[in-house]
Amino acid sequence: QVKLVEFGGGLVQTGGSLRLSCVASGNTLSINAMGWYREAPGKQRELVAGITSTGDTEYADSVKGRFTISRDKAKNTVYLQMNSLKPEDTTVYYCFADYSDYLHKYIYDYSGQGTQVTVSS
């Protein structure tokens, strides 16, 4: 079993920045892909950013150039640096971890409880 705990959500003004962190604990040796997705009311789940075990990254078109995902394997932690935040980025962000290296899954092996990001206009 793997437990994921997210940190770093909050309230920020338009144009501001936030850094999300997700710490994995438990049986982390078998984890490959990690990343973040978000779910807004009335919208489909969106992969925000993902990173594979080899360091390959993917981003949603809506966040390219503004968000950066990184990973510290020694600390079992994945980060999401979010810059130039917009009101439409407001929603709950979930960390995920998966035994595969596939980023586009509907159900990941593990997901965190979520952290709220609110961007005021």
Disulfide bonds with the S-S distance in Angstrom:
Cys22-Cys95 2.02
